[in-house]
């Protein structure tokens, strides 16, 4: 990397948005340093502050992804942001969550947004995406034996492609002076039920997929009992699913096109791009 270029530290740099964001920034002439517990350019562990200073060395902007599978992390993030300010970081783009204003008080999403807003030497942008389409193509909401199991009832969500989230984040980091103080809520162009998602996957792959609905407590209890999520994360899952069940899921907007100049990816386009995931799984 050329040291004269500005450098963005990408937390969650091996994750769904972080890896795409880093690639985009590099292609557009900016240094991007990926940080993760394993596989990033630099090691980074929220629970190991010794990794924080090295990750931030020479960095002027930051893609902030908070600890995963947790609800209480505001103090850890605040300490990290203190360090970021001290070493010269001047802009932070924070990956938040759609509908954060309705989050239960136990979840620190809003607290981090408030922390950023209160800092006078850090400009920031907030990205609050809808549920990510990739959930259906990885271990979050996988198709198992032709079934997607998740308690969403007949509620809809404007599922969004992680690539579109990364594209929005890239613009905020490449032109922070334009996007300082902005809050964007990337969504897909359609509000879909999970049943409609299953229908699209069926049409694209030629293999029948259905949605199995069940009670939130049965689904959450099963995830906790299986060790997939920690017990205190149940409040997060309960909130996320209840917003869709009650008809308050995300609704389509034009934030992606407004920020990037490109239309949001449809779920059918995403399914066509990822059909191999479901056909490979079905063949195993």
N, C-alpha and C positions, 0 to 999 in steps of 0.2 A: 504494500500500500504506500501511497505517496503521503508523507507526513504533512505536507502543506495543505492537503484537502481537509475540510471539516469532517469531523467524525461523529457518527451517531451510534450510541450504545443501544442495542436491541435486546432487551430482556425477553425471555421466552424465545430465544433466537432459533431454536430448533422446532418450535411449535408451528401451529397451523397458519397463523398470521405472521409471526416473527420471521420465519424462514423466507416467506414470499416477500415481505417488506425489505429484508436485508438485500435480497437479490435485486429488487427494483431500485433501491437506492444506489447500489454499486453500478448498475447499468446506466444510471443517470449521473454518474460522476461524483458521487459522495462516498466517503469511507463509511462502511457499516461494520461494526464489531458485534458479532453475535455472542450472547452470554447465556449459559445454561449449565445445569449440574453436570451434564455429559454431552459431548459432541459439539459444543460451541467453540468459537474462536478463543474465548476465555472461560474458565470455570466461574460459575456464580451460584451461590446457594443462599437463600434468604436467611437460613439458620446459621450461617457461617460468615459473620461480618468481616472476617479476614479476607474474604474473596471480593469484597465490595470496592475497596480503594484501587486495586489493580484493574478491575473491570472499567472503572471510571477514568483512568489515567488518559489525559489528552482528549477527553470527550467534551463536546460543546452542546450536544442535544441527546435526548433520551426517549426511547419507546418504553413506557412503563407498563409492565405486566405484573400484577400482584401475585402473591403466593396462591397456588392452585389447591383446590380441595380444602379450603379454609374459609372461615367467615370472619375471624378476628385477626387483623394484621396491620391496623392503622399505625400502631407505635413503631413497628418494624419499618414500614414504608416512610414514616416521618423521619426516622433516624437516617435512612438512606438518602432521602431528599436533602436533609441537612448537609450530608457529605457531598452530594452532587452540587449543591450551591457553592460550597466551600472550594471545590476544585474547578469551578468555572462553567458548569452547565448553565445554559441560559434559556433552553426551551425543553419542555416535556410534553409528549403526546401520550395520554393515558388511555389504555384500553379498559373501558368501563362496561356497563351492561345496559341494554335497553330497559326503559321504565324504571330507572334507578330511584326516582322520586317515590315509588311505591315499595321500595325494599324494606324489610323488617329492620328494626333498630339494631339487632344483633349482628347484622351484616355490615362490614366496614366500607362498602363501596362508596356510599355518600360521604363518609368521613374523609376518604382520600381526595375526593373531588373538592371538598371544603378546604382541606389542607393546601392543595395546590392554589386555590383561589385566593388564599390569605397570604401567599408568598409574594413579596414585592420585587425580588430580583429574578424570579423565574416566570417567564411567559409560558403559557400552556394551552393545549387544545385537548378536548375530550371526545373520544369516539365511543359511542354507545350502540353497538350492533345488536340486531335481532338474533334469534337462534341461528346458528351456523349450519349451512347445508351439509358440511362435512360430517356433522353428527351421524348422519345416516350411512356414511361410507367408512366409518372407523368404529372404535370400541364404545362410543358414547351411546348411540341408539342403533346398534347393528341389526341387519336383517338376519334373523336366525330361524332356520327351517321355514323360510318364506313369510316370516312374521316380524313386524316392528312392534315392540311392546313398550308402551309409554302412556301414562294417564293424562290425556289431553282432551278427552271427550270429543265433542263436535266443534270445539273452538279452533280458531285459525291463527296462523303465524306467518309473517312475511319473511320466510327463511332467506338468509343471505349467504352468498359465496364468500369464503375467507379471502379469496383473491381480491374481491371488491373492497373488503375491509382494509386489506393491506394497501390497496391503491389510494384510498382516502387518507390513511395514516401517512403514506409517502408524501402526499401533497403538503400535509401540515408540517412535515419535517424539512422538506425542501424549500418551503416558502413560509417560515414561521411568522414573519412580519404580517403576512396576509391573514393567517389563520389564528393568530393569538387571541385567546379568549373564546374561541368558537367551540360549540358543542354540536357534533354531528351524530346522527342516528342511522347508520347504513342499514338498509333493508333490501329485500328482494322486491321485484315488481308485482308480485302476486301474494295475496293472503290465502294460504292453503291449510286445509285440515291435514292431519297425518294420514288419514285415509286417502286423500287426494295425492299426497306424496307417494303412497304405496301404489296407487293406480299409475302414476307416471313411471315409476321404476318398472312396473309390470309391462307397460307399453314399450319401454325402451329396451328391456332385456328379453322380453318374451317369456319370462318366468313369473308365475303368480306370486304376488306379495300382498299381504293384508296387514291392517292395523289391529292389534289386540289392545283394547282399552281395559283398564282395571282401576281399582281405587288407588289414589295416591299413597295411602299408608301401606298398602300391600307392596307396591312397587318400591317405595323408599325403604320399607322394612327389609325387603329382600336384598336391596343393594347394600344396606348396612350390614346385614347378617353375613353376606358373602364377602365382606371386606372390600367391596368396590369403592365405597366412600366411608369416611369416618362418621361417627354418630352425630357430631355437632354440625355436619354439613347437611343434615336432613332439613334444616330450616331453609337452606338455599334451594334445595330441590322442591320443597313444598311451595315456596314462593314462585319459582319459575313455572312449575306446572299449573298452579292455581290461576296465574294470570291468563293462561290460554283457556283453561276450563271455564272460567267465568266470562269469557268473551273480551278480555282486555289484552289479548296478545298484540304483538306489533302490527302496525298497518303500513302499507307501502308509502314511501315518500320519494322525493327526488334528490336526496342528499348526495348519493353516489354520482349522479350525472352532474349535479351542480358543482361538486368539488373536482371531479376528474375529467368531465367532458364526455364520459362514456356511459352508456346505459347499463343498468344493473343486470346481472346474469339471471336468467330464468331458471327455475328448477329443472325444466326439461333439458336445457343446455348443460347444466351441471350433470344431470343423469347420463346424458349421452357421452360426456367426457369421462365419466367414472363407471360406465357400465361394466367394465372388466372386473371391478371390485365385487359386484354382486354375482356375476356369472362364475367367477373363480370360486367364491364362497359356496355357491350352490353345487359346484362340481366336486367339492371335497367330501 
